[in-house]
C-alpha cells in the first residue's frame, strides 16, 4: 500500500515499510496477533536496522500498532501519524461486528475479502477506483485465513491508548476521511482535543482508504508534517 508514497518519501527520508504479522510476506505468530505482538515485531525490525529515532505512520490497524509502539518506546518517536485510525478501543457493538466477520472469514475467506474491502471506500470513490479495489482484493486473497482472523481478534481485544495522544510530547497527526465508514468523525474530533500537539487533517469526500482515494492530498499532508 505504501509503494507510491515511498517513492516520494525516499527523496528525503530513509523509509522502512513493514509487512505486519499475517500480512504480505510475514508469517503468523499464533492465532491472535495482539497490537503488542505487532509492535514488538516492528521494533525488532527497527533494532535490526539500527534505527532508534523515527517518524511512525500507521494506516487503520497499522495505526493501532503505531500507538502501541509509541506507548512502549516514546523516547524513539519523532512524530506519530494515525492514518484513518483511532486510539479508542472497540465498542461492544464493534466487537460484535468483528465476531461476525471472523465467522464469515472462517466460512469463506474469499467472500469475506470481496465484501469487506469495497466497503472501506466512500460510495463516491468506489466506482472510480474499481481496478484498484480489485487489485487489493487479489492481494488479500493471498493472505492466510489464520493471519486474517488472528489480526481481527487482535484488533477486537486491543486496549484504548488515548493516553498516548493526551500525554506524549512528540507531535501527533490524525488524517481522517469525512465519509469513513469505520472511524466515527466525532471520535476523531474528541481525540484531536486531547492535546494541543495533536493535529487533525480531515479530507472531505473520502472514506477509509485515503492513500487511494486522495493520494496526492494525503502525501502532501504527510510530507509537510514529517518535514516540519
Backbone as a chain_set.jsonl record, in Angstrom:
{"seq": "XXXXXXXXXXXXXXXXXXXXXXXXXXXXXXXXXXXXXXXXXXXXXXXXXXXXXXXXXXXXXXXXXXXXXXXXXXXXXXXXXXXXXXXXXXXXXXXXXXXXXXXXXXXXXXXXXXXXXXXXXXXXXXXXXXXXXXXXXXXXXXXXXXXXXXXXXXXXXXXXXXXXXXXXXXXXXXXXXXXXXXXXXXXXXXXXXXXXXXXXXXXXXXXXXXXXXXXXXXXXXXXXXXXX", "coords": {"N": [[0.813, -1.222, 0.0], [2.08, 1.179, 0.469], [3.752, 1.736, -1.614], [3.73, 3.756, -3.707], [3.885, 6.087, -2.183], [6.33, 5.752, -0.946], [8.19, 6.266, -2.934], [8.26, 9.059, -3.111], [8.745, 9.822, -0.413], [11.244, 8.676, -0.023], [13.008, 10.383, -1.184], [13.718, 12.218, 0.703], [13.808, 10.934, 3.139], [14.888, 8.021, 4.972], [13.198, 5.08, 4.414], [11.256, 2.591, 5.911], [9.103, 0.099, 5.343], [6.836, -2.1, 6.72], [5.727, -5.447, 6.551], [3.125, -6.4, 8.407], [2.427, -8.848, 11.0], [1.13, -11.843, 9.696], [0.438, -10.745, 7.276], [1.128, -9.724, 3.872], [4.384, -10.745, 3.219], [4.959, -11.673, 5.691], [4.8, -14.129, 8.218], [2.58, -15.922, 10.502], [2.33, -15.56, 14.079], [0.784, -16.856, 15.824], [-2.594, -17.519, 16.886], [-3.909, -15.33, 17.669], [-3.089, -12.091, 17.012], [-1.913, -9.758, 18.893], [-1.932, -6.164, 19.34], [0.288, -5.429, 20.698], [1.996, -7.586, 20.114], [2.401, -7.122, 17.36], [3.661, -4.595, 17.527], [6.026, -5.22, 18.873], [7.21, -6.832, 16.965], [7.622, -4.962, 14.902], [9.383, -3.242, 16.242], [11.537, -4.973, 16.544], [12.393, -5.207, 13.905], [13.236, -2.549, 13.475], [15.296, -2.354, 15.362], [17.043, -4.245, 14.317], [17.746, -2.926, 12.024], [19.112, -0.881, 13.102], [17.841, 1.501, 13.869], [16.892, 4.071, 15.876], [15.354, 6.284, 16.294], [12.55, 7.782, 14.984], [9.984, 8.688, 12.578], [6.653, 7.591, 12.755], [4.103, 6.109, 10.91], [0.887, 4.915, 10.668], [-1.583, 3.059, 9.042], [-4.993, 2.471, 9.539], [-5.33, -0.618, 11.027], [-2.599, -0.542, 11.284], [-2.246, 1.895, 12.518], [-3.126, 1.36, 15.106], [-1.09, -0.323, 15.872], [1.058, 1.454, 15.671], [0.433, 3.223, 17.752], [0.71, 1.499, 19.948], [3.427, 0.964, 19.739], [4.428, 3.54, 20.195], [3.546, 3.903, 22.785], [5.061, 2.032, 24.175], [7.695, 2.741, 23.544], [8.279, 5.636, 23.799], [10.426, 7.399, 23.723], [11.671, 6.959, 21.347], [10.21, 8.042, 19.316], [9.743, 10.385, 16.776], [7.611, 11.689, 15.399], [4.1, 10.915, 15.344], [1.687, 9.453, 13.305], [-1.681, 8.851, 12.836], [-3.39, 7.28, 10.464], [-6.336, 7.255, 9.134], [-7.278, 5.961, 11.512], [-7.668, 5.14, 15.044], [-7.431, 5.944, 18.552], [-9.095, 4.851, 20.372], [-10.488, 1.954, 21.965], [-12.279, -0.921, 20.637], [-15.807, -0.546, 20.521], [-18.562, -2.191, 22.222], [-20.472, -2.862, 20.342], [-18.958, -2.787, 18.01], [-17.201, -4.888, 18.526], [-18.951, -7.051, 18.381], [-19.534, -6.927, 15.671], [-17.03, -7.642, 14.675], [-16.84, -10.286, 15.554], [-18.757, -11.428, 13.921], [-17.598, -11.021, 11.382], [-15.305, -12.554, 11.631], [-16.426, -15.089, 11.707], [-17.45, -15.172, 9.108], [-15.073, -14.937, 7.604], [-13.849, -17.301, 8.341], [-15.629, -19.134, 7.333], [-15.744, -18.556, 4.583], [-13.197, -17.295, 3.121], [-12.646, -15.835, 0.771], [-15.103, -14.658, 0.035], [-15.475, -13.054, 2.28], [-13.32, -11.2, 1.973], [-13.952, -10.007, -0.502], [-16.261, -8.746, 0.209], [-15.641, -7.019, 2.361], [-13.45, -5.279, 1.642], [-14.29, -3.445, -0.537], [-16.199, -2.056, 0.942], [-14.807, -0.312, 2.53], [-14.291, 1.973, 1.179], [-15.477, 5.237, 0.242], [-18.732, 5.686, -1.133], [-18.716, 7.425, -3.267], [-16.195, 7.19, -4.36], [-15.85, 4.569, -4.988], [-16.647, 3.381, -7.475], [-15.008, 4.728, -9.245], [-12.518, 3.801, -8.52], [-12.414, 1.127, -9.139], [-10.64, -0.746, -10.384], [-8.379, -0.563, -8.747], [-9.451, -1.451, -6.353], [-10.081, -4.091, -7.036], [-7.504, -5.052, -7.374], [-6.528, -4.848, -4.758], [-8.199, -6.73, -3.54], [-7.363, -9.108, -4.811], [-4.748, -9.263, -3.849], [-5.204, -9.517, -1.067], [-6.545, -11.943, -0.958], [-4.507, -13.687, -1.108], [-3.522, -13.764, 1.468], [-3.251, -15.693, 4.481], [-5.911, -17.581, 6.015], [-5.593, -17.922, 8.758], [-3.901, -15.757, 9.438], [-5.505, -13.526, 8.778], [-7.716, -13.828, 10.548], [-6.4, -13.894, 13.02], [-5.456, -11.283, 13.158], [-7.838, -9.79, 13.144], [-8.911, -10.631, 15.574], [-6.95, -9.632, 17.282], [-7.295, -6.865, 16.938], [-9.859, -6.61, 17.958], [-9.5, -7.163, 20.644], [-7.87, -5.176, 21.59], [-6.561, -2.529, 23.729], [-7.673, 0.73, 24.86], [-5.781, 3.563, 23.881], [-5.666, 6.295, 24.205], [-4.245, 7.819, 25.97], [-1.709, 8.099, 24.955], [-1.942, 10.029, 22.943], [-2.803, 12.08, 24.536], [-0.785, 12.572, 26.454], [1.856, 12.275, 25.446], [4.789, 13.985, 24.336], [5.753, 14.33, 21.777], [4.983, 15.448, 18.408], [1.716, 14.835, 17.074], [-0.406, 13.514, 14.528], [-3.576, 13.226, 12.994], [-5.136, 11.776, 10.292], [-8.11, 11.886, 8.577], [-11.0, 10.655, 6.897], [-13.899, 12.255, 5.72], [-16.061, 10.676, 5.096], [-15.602, 8.252, 6.218], [-16.352, 4.919, 6.815], [-15.647, 3.376, 8.951], [-14.253, 4.645, 11.097], [-15.513, 6.866, 13.384], [-16.417, 10.261, 12.92], [-16.922, 11.95, 15.105], [-15.506, 10.674, 17.135], [-12.87, 11.012, 16.283], [-12.661, 13.794, 16.341], [-12.871, 14.185, 19.087], [-10.506, 12.969, 19.96], [-8.636, 14.673, 18.813], [-8.768, 16.844, 20.439], [-7.432, 16.243, 22.732], [-4.853, 17.072, 23.239], [-2.804, 19.894, 22.66], [-0.826, 19.447, 20.824], [-1.793, 17.656, 19.014], [-2.678, 17.304, 15.777], [-5.295, 17.645, 13.376], [-6.243, 16.483, 10.267], [-8.768, 16.612, 8.204], [-10.222, 15.13, 5.437], [-12.395, 15.844, 2.941], [-15.016, 13.955, 1.381], [-13.932, 11.403, 1.124], [-13.372, 7.948, 2.125], [-12.171, 5.351, 4.095], [-9.775, 4.837, 2.964], [-7.643, 6.635, 2.19], [-5.12, 6.748, 0.971], [-5.508, 5.757, -1.515], [-7.879, 6.987, -2.314], [-7.456, 9.734, -2.129], [-4.686, 10.306, -2.919], [-2.637, 12.24, -3.582], [-3.249, 14.453, -1.967], [-3.098, 13.302, 0.601], [-0.419, 12.479, 0.66], [0.869, 14.949, 0.483], [0.089, 16.128, 2.927], [1.247, 14.34, 4.777], [3.995, 14.524, 4.143], [4.524, 17.246, 4.674], [4.025, 17.312, 7.42], [5.937, 15.521, 8.516], [8.316, 16.733, 7.703], [8.268, 19.165, 9.004]], "CA": [[0.0, 0.0, 0.0], [2.917, 2.37, 0.587], [4.742, 1.772, -2.7], [3.786, 5.055, -4.386], [4.337, 7.102, -1.227], [7.748, 5.535, -0.663], [8.983, 6.912, -3.984], [8.436, 10.47, -2.741], [9.365, 9.909, 0.909], [12.643, 8.256, -0.085], [13.838, 11.503, -1.635], [14.152, 12.991, 1.865], [13.87, 10.101, 4.335], [15.038, 6.583, 4.877], [11.856, 4.532, 4.607], [11.103, 1.163, 6.204], [7.694, -0.291, 5.396], [6.85, -3.431, 7.329], [4.579, -6.351, 6.459], [2.755, -6.806, 9.759], [2.219, -10.283, 11.179], [-0.008, -12.415, 8.981], [0.137, -9.971, 6.068], [2.254, -9.655, 2.947], [5.288, -11.889, 3.288], [5.19, -12.036, 7.097], [4.004, -15.246, 8.691], [1.789, -15.753, 11.724], [2.997, -15.954, 15.319], [-0.206, -17.539, 16.651], [-3.974, -17.414, 16.421], [-4.303, -13.954, 17.995], [-1.973, -11.144, 16.915], [-2.222, -8.541, 19.649], [-1.226, -4.98, 18.855], [1.603, -5.513, 21.34], [2.8, -8.51, 19.299], [2.791, -6.397, 16.146], [4.608, -3.523, 17.867], [7.313, -5.834, 19.181], [7.787, -7.268, 15.688], [8.122, -3.756, 14.227], [10.567, -2.782, 16.965], [12.637, -5.891, 16.227], [12.902, -4.79, 12.59], [13.948, -1.285, 13.643], [16.561, -2.627, 16.057], [17.928, -4.929, 13.37], [18.201, -1.899, 11.085], [19.817, 0.111, 13.929], [17.069, 2.746, 13.86], [16.427, 4.308, 17.249], [14.557, 7.51, 16.346], [11.855, 7.68, 13.7], [8.581, 9.037, 12.375], [5.866, 6.383, 12.55], [2.811, 6.335, 10.267], [0.148, 3.664, 10.605], [-2.91, 3.129, 8.444], [-6.009, 1.563, 10.069], [-4.715, -1.444, 12.065], [-1.241, -0.049, 11.473], [-2.309, 2.976, 13.495], [-3.187, 0.747, 16.434], [0.265, -0.805, 16.132], [1.89, 2.636, 15.902], [0.134, 3.69, 19.111], [1.333, 0.554, 20.888], [4.863, 1.213, 19.639], [4.689, 4.828, 20.852], [3.325, 3.727, 24.221], [6.161, 1.243, 24.73], [9.002, 3.354, 23.274], [8.045, 7.046, 23.45], [11.692, 8.102, 23.505], [12.133, 6.696, 19.981], [9.268, 8.587, 18.345], [9.83, 11.789, 16.359], [6.214, 12.072, 15.211], [3.169, 9.797, 15.205], [0.533, 9.743, 12.457], [-2.768, 7.881, 12.705], [-3.904, 7.461, 9.115], [-7.608, 6.524, 9.188], [-7.163, 5.079, 12.665], [-8.168, 5.741, 16.272], [-6.815, 5.492, 19.802], [-10.117, 4.218, 21.203], [-10.724, 0.522, 21.799], [-13.556, -1.256, 20.006], [-17.038, -0.544, 21.294], [-19.179, -3.514, 22.286], [-21.11, -3.079, 19.047], [-17.901, -3.082, 17.044], [-16.71, -6.233, 18.82], [-19.924, -7.988, 17.821], [-19.303, -6.926, 14.223], [-15.808, -8.401, 14.395], [-17.17, -11.706, 15.727], [-19.474, -11.848, 12.71], [-16.697, -11.11, 10.223], [-14.44, -13.711, 11.857], [-17.186, -16.26, 11.268], [-17.5, -15.127, 7.647], [-13.731, -15.228, 7.094], [-13.6, -18.722, 8.571], [-16.528, -19.897, 6.466], [-15.372, -18.343, 3.186], [-12.248, -16.177, 3.137], [-12.748, -15.025, -0.441], [-16.322, -13.849, 0.146], [-15.175, -12.029, 3.289], [-12.451, -10.168, 1.397], [-14.673, -9.301, -1.556], [-17.299, -7.943, 0.859], [-15.107, -6.003, 3.28], [-12.561, -4.27, 1.048], [-15.02, -2.336, -1.174], [-16.961, -1.289, 1.931], [-13.925, 0.657, 3.179], [-14.239, 3.158, 0.333], [-16.694, 6.037, 0.113], [-19.501, 5.333, -2.332], [-18.339, 8.35, -4.33], [-14.91, 6.814, -4.963], [-15.811, 3.117, -5.207], [-16.716, 3.066, -8.892], [-13.831, 5.316, -9.888], [-11.325, 3.042, -8.144], [-12.753, -0.298, -9.227], [-9.46, -1.567, -10.699], [-7.532, -0.584, -7.553], [-10.119, -2.313, -5.38], [-9.885, -5.467, -7.494], [-6.11, -5.414, -7.1], [-6.453, -5.086, -3.317], [-8.876, -7.998, -3.272], [-6.497, -10.199, -5.25], [-3.634, -9.34, -2.901], [-5.678, -10.001, 0.228], [-6.904, -13.353, -1.082], [-3.273, -14.432, -0.872], [-3.23, -13.856, 2.897], [-3.791, -16.914, 5.08], [-7.073, -17.438, 6.892], [-5.096, -17.758, 10.121], [-3.407, -14.393, 9.606], [-6.638, -12.601, 8.754], [-8.505, -13.956, 11.776], [-5.551, -13.503, 14.153], [-5.397, -9.824, 13.203], [-9.152, -9.286, 13.571], [-9.01, -10.888, 17.017], [-6.07, -8.687, 17.956], [-7.946, -5.547, 16.94], [-11.032, -6.688, 18.819], [-9.082, -7.254, 22.037], [-6.906, -4.133, 21.949], [-6.928, -1.561, 24.762], [-7.651, 2.14, 24.476], [-4.465, 4.181, 24.068], [-5.751, 7.745, 24.02], [-3.249, 8.483, 26.821], [-0.547, 8.43, 24.119], [-2.24, 11.319, 22.328], [-3.002, 13.084, 25.591], [0.375, 12.843, 27.302], [3.162, 12.263, 24.778], [5.232, 15.328, 23.96], [6.068, 14.416, 20.355], [3.827, 15.872, 17.604], [0.823, 13.784, 16.583], [-1.298, 13.901, 13.431], [-4.63, 12.294, 12.611], [-5.74, 12.008, 8.977], [-9.441, 11.266, 8.646], [-11.904, 10.912, 5.778], [-15.216, 12.686, 6.209], [-17.036, 9.615, 4.817], [-15.023, 6.993, 6.705], [-17.386, 4.062, 7.381], [-15.088, 2.606, 10.058], [-13.872, 5.531, 12.196], [-16.506, 7.923, 13.52], [-15.873, 11.617, 12.931], [-16.978, 12.511, 16.463], [-14.407, 10.093, 17.907], [-11.639, 11.669, 15.845], [-12.684, 15.158, 16.869], [-12.581, 14.095, 20.518], [-9.081, 12.674, 20.101], [-7.86, 15.852, 18.416], [-8.847, 17.828, 21.516], [-6.759, 15.733, 23.923], [-3.586, 17.764, 23.46], [-2.613, 20.93, 21.639], [0.098, 18.997, 19.777], [-2.478, 16.724, 18.112], [-3.246, 17.99, 14.613], [-6.299, 16.875, 12.647], [-6.444, 16.815, 8.859], [-9.939, 15.909, 7.691], [-10.328, 15.245, 3.985], [-13.797, 15.668, 2.56], [-15.378, 13.158, 0.226], [-13.256, 10.103, 1.047], [-13.669, 7.018, 3.192], [-11.133, 4.821, 4.981], [-8.625, 4.432, 2.159], [-7.162, 7.884, 1.619], [-3.921, 6.59, 0.135], [-6.011, 5.526, -2.87], [-8.977, 7.891, -2.627], [-6.911, 11.092, -2.268], [-3.263, 10.068, -2.677], [-1.8, 13.438, -3.636], [-3.538, 15.248, -0.778], [-2.563, 12.609, 1.775], [1.041, 12.536, 0.6], [1.257, 16.316, 0.811], [-0.101, 16.308, 4.369], [2.238, 13.532, 5.482], [5.331, 15.082, 3.935], [4.64, 18.51, 5.405], [4.068, 17.03, 8.847], [7.212, 14.902, 8.889], [9.409, 17.678, 7.474], [8.178, 20.337, 9.878]], "C": [[0.839, 1.262, 0.0], [3.804, 2.607, -0.628], [4.851, 3.144, -3.358], [4.279, 6.151, -3.453], [5.833, 6.985, -0.963], [8.633, 6.234, -1.687], [9.278, 8.367, -3.632], [9.147, 10.607, -1.404], [10.854, 9.602, 0.848], [13.573, 9.345, -0.595], [14.394, 12.286, -0.452], [14.334, 12.156, 3.136], [14.329, 8.7, 3.989], [13.681, 5.975, 5.237], [11.925, 3.034, 4.867], [9.614, 0.879, 6.275], [7.627, -1.779, 5.719], [5.579, -4.195, 6.972], [4.261, -6.82, 7.877], [2.474, -8.306, 9.807], [0.977, -10.757, 10.423], [-0.392, -11.685, 7.714], [1.374, -9.925, 5.173], [3.096, -10.916, 3.021], [5.62, -12.292, 4.717], [4.253, -13.166, 7.514], [3.238, -14.916, 9.958], [2.633, -16.171, 12.927], [2.035, -16.681, 16.25], [-1.585, -17.345, 16.059], [-4.64, -16.117, 16.881], [-3.052, -13.1, 17.882], [-2.37, -9.881, 17.663], [-1.472, -7.366, 19.045], [0.163, -4.9, 19.49], [2.523, -6.438, 20.553], [3.309, -7.823, 18.033], [3.865, -5.359, 16.445], [5.986, -4.097, 18.18], [8.0, -6.327, 17.91], [8.368, -6.082, 14.922], [9.389, -3.259, 14.911], [11.769, -3.683, 16.691], [13.252, -5.554, 14.873], [13.743, -3.522, 12.731], [15.283, -1.489, 14.358], [17.551, -3.325, 15.135], [18.513, -3.96, 12.358], [18.942, -0.758, 11.784], [19.173, 1.488, 13.829], [16.515, 2.967, 15.255], [15.636, 5.602, 17.405], [13.875, 7.665, 14.991], [10.475, 8.334, 13.751], [7.824, 7.731, 12.162], [4.49, 6.762, 12.009], [2.109, 4.988, 10.171], [-1.243, 3.868, 10.044], [-3.819, 2.073, 9.072], [-5.412, 0.711, 11.19], [-3.281, -1.01, 12.325], [-1.171, 1.116, 12.438], [-2.39, 2.453, 14.913], [-1.808, 0.241, 16.843], [1.199, 0.368, 16.437], [1.679, 3.202, 17.303], [0.79, 2.797, 20.159], [2.845, 0.752, 20.905], [5.229, 2.499, 20.376], [4.485, 4.744, 22.355], [4.502, 3.021, 24.878], [7.512, 1.951, 24.621], [8.857, 4.838, 22.923], [9.321, 7.823, 23.134], [12.211, 7.931, 22.077], [11.337, 7.456, 18.92], [9.552, 10.06, 18.048], [8.427, 12.369, 16.187], [5.402, 10.794, 15.053], [2.0, 10.234, 14.339], [-0.431, 8.57, 12.466], [-3.488, 8.191, 11.401], [-5.175, 6.607, 9.007], [-7.568, 5.489, 10.32], [-7.621, 5.833, 13.914], [-7.424, 5.192, 17.474], [-7.82, 4.804, 20.717], [-10.169, 2.716, 20.934], [-12.049, 0.302, 21.078], [-14.711, -1.095, 20.994], [-17.599, -1.962, 21.334], [-19.864, -3.856, 20.962], [-20.083, -3.478, 17.995], [-17.334, -4.487, 17.27], [-17.653, -7.29, 18.269], [-19.784, -8.076, 16.309], [-18.083, -7.777, 13.878], [-16.048, -9.908, 14.562], [-17.871, -12.233, 14.482], [-18.523, -11.98, 11.521], [-15.673, -12.227, 10.392], [-15.138, -14.979, 11.374], [-17.257, -16.326, 9.746], [-16.149, -15.49, 7.049], [-13.398, -16.703, 7.247], [-14.414, -19.58, 7.609], [-16.116, -19.798, 5.002], [-14.501, -17.096, 3.098], [-12.433, -15.26, 1.942], [-13.983, -14.131, -0.411], [-16.119, -12.726, 1.161], [-14.384, -10.877, 2.676], [-13.196, -9.342, 0.355], [-15.803, -8.436, -0.995], [-16.702, -6.758, 1.607], [-14.323, -4.91, 2.558], [-13.332, -3.162, 0.331], [-15.77, -1.456, -0.173], [-16.125, -0.247, 2.65], [-13.847, 1.975, 2.405], [-15.557, 3.922, 0.412], [-17.414, 5.634, -1.165], [-19.08, 6.18, -3.523], [-17.063, 7.931, -5.05], [-14.873, 5.358, -5.41], [-15.784, 2.762, -6.697], [-15.465, 3.548, -9.626], [-12.576, 4.47, -9.663], [-11.542, 1.534, -8.239], [-11.523, -1.161, -9.483], [-8.526, -1.67, -9.498], [-8.125, -1.493, -6.482], [-9.937, -3.775, -5.757], [-8.461, -5.948, -7.22], [-5.912, -5.688, -5.613], [-7.059, -6.431, -2.944], [-7.977, -9.17, -3.641], [-5.304, -10.378, -4.321], [-4.078, -9.979, -1.599], [-6.08, -11.471, 0.19], [-5.673, -14.239, -0.851], [-2.889, -14.548, 0.588], [-3.863, -15.126, 3.463], [-5.021, -16.602, 5.93], [-6.621, -17.212, 8.332], [-4.645, -16.329, 10.375], [-4.526, -13.378, 9.655], [-7.385, -12.634, 10.081], [-7.692, -13.55, 12.997], [-5.481, -11.987, 14.293], [-6.739, -9.214, 13.612], [-9.316, -9.476, 15.076], [-8.141, -9.912, 17.807], [-6.661, -7.293, 18.027], [-9.123, -5.527, 17.907], [-10.642, -6.616, 20.297], [-8.176, -6.109, 22.482], [-7.468, -3.179, 23.005], [-6.969, -0.16, 24.176], [-6.276, 2.724, 24.775], [-4.53, 5.691, 23.854], [-4.764, 8.492, 24.907], [-1.997, 8.848, 26.034], [-0.757, 9.795, 23.466], [-2.311, 12.418, 23.378], [-1.7, 13.509, 26.248], [1.711, 12.938, 26.575], [3.517, 13.653, 24.264], [5.58, 15.446, 22.477], [4.807, 14.822, 19.571], [3.029, 14.672, 17.085], [-0.094, 14.346, 15.5], [-2.331, 12.807, 13.229], [-5.149, 12.713, 11.243], [-7.036, 11.211, 8.93], [-10.247, 11.626, 7.404], [-13.293, 11.236, 6.283], [-16.287, 11.62, 6.019], [-16.52, 8.255, 5.272], [-16.115, 6.133, 7.343], [-16.939, 3.3, 8.622], [-14.854, 3.472, 11.286], [-14.85, 6.698, 12.261], [-15.843, 9.299, 13.619], [-15.867, 12.202, 14.335], [-15.883, 11.938, 17.366], [-13.085, 10.78, 17.565], [-11.556, 13.093, 16.379], [-12.376, 15.183, 18.358], [-11.1, 13.831, 20.757], [-8.223, 13.902, 19.803], [-7.834, 16.915, 19.502], [-8.056, 17.416, 22.752], [-5.486, 16.509, 24.262], [-3.399, 18.775, 22.334], [-1.624, 20.497, 20.559], [-0.47, 17.836, 18.952], [-3.122, 17.533, 16.989], [-4.238, 17.062, 13.91], [-6.396, 17.393, 11.218], [-7.617, 15.979, 8.356], [-10.083, 16.189, 6.204], [-11.757, 14.913, 3.576], [-13.936, 14.718, 1.371], [-14.681, 11.822, 0.086], [-13.634, 9.254, 2.254], [-12.448, 6.658, 4.008], [-9.807, 4.588, 4.268], [-8.015, 5.624, 1.436], [-5.947, 7.743, 0.73], [-4.277, 6.233, -1.302], [-7.073, 6.537, -3.28], [-8.512, 9.335, -2.822], [-5.397, 11.035, -2.062], [-2.401, 11.322, -2.662], [-1.997, 14.292, -2.389], [-2.929, 14.607, 0.463], [-1.044, 12.671, 1.804], [1.539, 13.924, 0.974], [1.167, 16.57, 2.322], [0.979, 15.573, 5.152], [3.641, 14.113, 5.344], [5.52, 16.376, 4.716], [4.78, 18.267, 6.899], [5.429, 16.484, 9.254], [8.388, 15.859, 8.7], [9.442, 18.789, 8.511], [8.041, 19.986, 11.345]], "O": [[0.365, 2.316, -0.425], [4.539, 3.593, -0.664], [5.959, 3.646, -3.548], [5.009, 7.046, -3.878], [6.521, 7.989, -0.778], [9.703, 6.737, -1.346], [10.393, 8.851, -3.825], [10.06, 11.422, -1.272], [11.642, 10.197, 1.583], [14.791, 9.24, -0.454], [15.425, 12.946, -0.577], [14.944, 12.619, 4.1], [14.177, 8.246, 2.855], [13.092, 6.328, 6.259], [12.579, 2.298, 4.128], [8.933, 1.37, 7.175], [8.276, -2.603, 5.074], [4.478, -3.654, 7.078], [5.043, -7.555, 8.479], [2.306, -8.948, 8.771], [-0.087, -10.144, 10.506], [-1.438, -11.969, 7.13], [2.505, -10.066, 5.637], [2.577, -12.025, 2.899], [6.468, -13.157, 4.936], [3.064, -13.151, 7.197], [3.245, -13.778, 10.427], [3.524, -17.014, 12.819], [2.422, -17.081, 17.347], [-1.728, -17.044, 14.874], [-5.786, -15.838, 16.53], [-2.064, -13.348, 18.573], [-3.082, -9.032, 17.126], [-0.492, -7.55, 18.324], [1.098, -4.369, 18.891], [3.693, -6.12, 20.343], [4.484, -7.926, 17.68], [4.854, -5.249, 15.721], [7.002, -3.521, 17.791], [9.223, -6.25, 17.789], [9.461, -6.17, 14.363], [10.358, -2.896, 14.244], [12.899, -3.201, 16.614], [14.471, -5.606, 14.704], [14.835, -3.434, 12.17], [16.284, -0.867, 14.001], [18.747, -3.037, 15.163], [19.636, -4.143, 11.888], [19.35, 0.211, 11.144], [19.859, 2.505, 13.72], [15.754, 2.142, 15.763], [15.282, 5.98, 18.522], [14.547, 7.678, 13.959], [9.886, 8.507, 14.818], [8.311, 6.849, 11.455], [3.801, 7.616, 12.567], [2.675, 4.026, 9.651], [-1.993, 4.731, 10.501], [-3.45, 0.899, 9.129], [-5.018, 1.261, 12.219], [-2.798, -1.098, 13.454], [-0.156, 1.311, 13.105], [-1.797, 3.028, 15.825], [-1.407, 0.357, 18.001], [2.027, 0.29, 17.344], [2.634, 3.611, 17.963], [1.356, 3.286, 21.136], [3.468, 0.712, 21.966], [6.226, 2.542, 21.097], [5.167, 5.429, 23.117], [4.898, 3.36, 25.994], [8.373, 1.791, 25.487], [9.278, 5.251, 21.842], [9.297, 8.786, 22.368], [13.092, 8.674, 21.645], [11.741, 7.508, 17.759], [9.596, 10.884, 18.962], [8.1, 13.409, 16.758], [5.925, 9.743, 14.685], [1.385, 11.268, 14.601], [-0.058, 7.441, 12.147], [-4.118, 9.239, 11.26], [-5.101, 5.394, 8.813], [-7.797, 4.3, 10.101], [-7.926, 7.024, 13.848], [-6.855, 4.102, 17.418], [-7.433, 4.23, 21.735], [-9.924, 2.266, 19.815], [-12.844, 1.23, 20.927], [-14.595, -1.466, 22.162], [-17.166, -2.83, 20.575], [-19.835, -5.004, 20.519], [-20.31, -4.387, 17.196], [-17.023, -5.193, 16.31], [-17.206, -8.312, 17.747], [-19.898, -9.155, 15.729], [-18.1, -8.537, 12.91], [-15.518, -10.71, 13.793], [-17.608, -13.352, 14.041], [-18.621, -12.93, 10.744], [-15.216, -12.794, 9.4], [-14.531, -15.829, 10.722], [-17.141, -17.402, 9.16], [-16.081, -16.263, 6.093], [-12.743, -17.29, 6.386], [-13.949, -20.617, 7.134], [-16.126, -20.787, 4.269], [-15.009, -15.978, 3.011], [-12.382, -14.039, 2.083], [-13.908, -12.963, -0.795], [-16.537, -11.59, 0.935], [-14.744, -9.712, 2.846], [-13.083, -8.116, 0.333], [-16.25, -7.496, -1.653], [-17.193, -5.634, 1.501], [-14.518, -3.727, 2.841], [-13.037, -1.993, 0.582], [-15.956, -0.262, -0.405], [-16.679, 0.624, 3.32], [-13.381, 2.981, 2.94], [-16.617, 3.334, 0.623], [-16.78, 5.283, -2.16], [-19.086, 5.706, -4.66], [-16.866, 8.272, -6.217], [-13.962, 4.955, -6.134], [-14.982, 1.931, -7.123], [-14.939, 2.867, -10.506], [-11.684, 4.43, -10.511], [-10.925, 0.763, -7.505], [-11.375, -2.212, -8.859], [-7.947, -2.727, -9.247], [-7.403, -2.213, -5.792], [-9.669, -4.61, -4.893], [-8.244, -7.11, -6.876], [-5.219, -6.634, -5.239], [-6.504, -7.175, -2.135], [-7.845, -10.12, -2.87], [-4.894, -11.503, -4.035], [-3.413, -10.878, -1.084], [-5.969, -12.169, 1.198], [-5.795, -15.395, -0.448], [-2.018, -15.347, 0.93], [-4.897, -15.579, 2.972], [-5.155, -15.511, 6.485], [-7.206, -16.398, 9.046], [-4.969, -15.751, 11.412], [-4.504, -12.465, 10.481], [-7.657, -11.588, 10.672], [-8.227, -12.93, 13.916], [-5.449, -11.462, 15.406], [-6.771, -8.226, 14.346], [-9.803, -8.583, 15.769], [-8.541, -9.426, 18.865], [-6.548, -6.613, 19.048], [-9.35, -4.532, 18.595], [-11.385, -6.063, 21.108], [-7.755, -6.076, 23.639], [-8.682, -3.039, 23.155], [-6.377, 0.107, 23.13], [-5.676, 2.414, 25.804], [-3.57, 6.297, 23.378], [-4.464, 9.659, 24.652], [-1.295, 9.794, 26.39], [0.156, 10.621, 23.443], [-1.919, 13.556, 23.122], [-1.525, 14.685, 26.567], [2.616, 13.622, 27.052], [2.65, 14.4, 23.812], [5.691, 16.561, 21.966], [3.69, 14.567, 20.022], [3.591, 13.643, 16.71], [-0.502, 15.506, 15.555], [-2.015, 11.618, 13.282], [-5.553, 13.859, 11.05], [-7.052, 10.012, 9.208], [-10.188, 12.755, 6.918], [-13.807, 10.563, 7.177], [-17.312, 11.648, 6.7], [-16.957, 7.222, 4.765], [-16.744, 6.561, 8.31], [-17.753, 2.648, 9.276], [-15.214, 3.083, 12.397], [-14.994, 7.439, 11.289], [-14.84, 9.472, 14.311], [-14.913, 12.877, 14.72], [-15.387, 12.628, 18.256], [-12.286, 11.088, 18.449], [-10.496, 13.537, 16.819], [-11.7, 16.091, 18.841], [-10.506, 14.413, 21.664], [-7.21, 14.138, 20.462], [-6.972, 17.794, 19.489], [-8.013, 18.165, 23.728], [-5.091, 16.593, 25.424], [-3.794, 18.53, 21.194], [-1.577, 21.105, 19.49], [0.274, 17.123, 18.278], [-4.009, 18.351, 17.235], [-4.039, 15.848, 13.858], [-6.604, 18.585, 10.988], [-7.474, 14.781, 8.111], [-10.067, 17.341, 5.771], [-12.252, 13.819, 3.844], [-13.089, 14.684, 0.479], [-14.809, 11.164, -0.946], [-14.141, 9.753, 3.259], [-11.768, 7.531, 4.548], [-8.826, 4.188, 4.894], [-7.889, 5.618, 0.211], [-5.761, 8.546, -0.185], [-3.454, 6.383, -2.205], [-7.165, 6.907, -4.45], [-9.112, 10.078, -3.598], [-4.878, 11.649, -1.13], [-1.52, 11.453, -1.812], [-1.03, 14.798, -1.82], [-2.315, 15.291, 1.281], [-0.45, 12.892, 2.859], [2.523, 14.058, 1.701], [2.071, 17.16, 2.914], [1.559, 16.127, 6.086], [4.386, 14.184, 6.321], [6.558, 16.579, 5.348], [5.564, 18.938, 7.57], [6.011, 16.943, 10.238], [9.355, 15.803, 9.459], [10.509, 19.295, 8.857], [7.956, 20.879, 12.188]]}, "num_chains": 1, "name": "protein.A"}
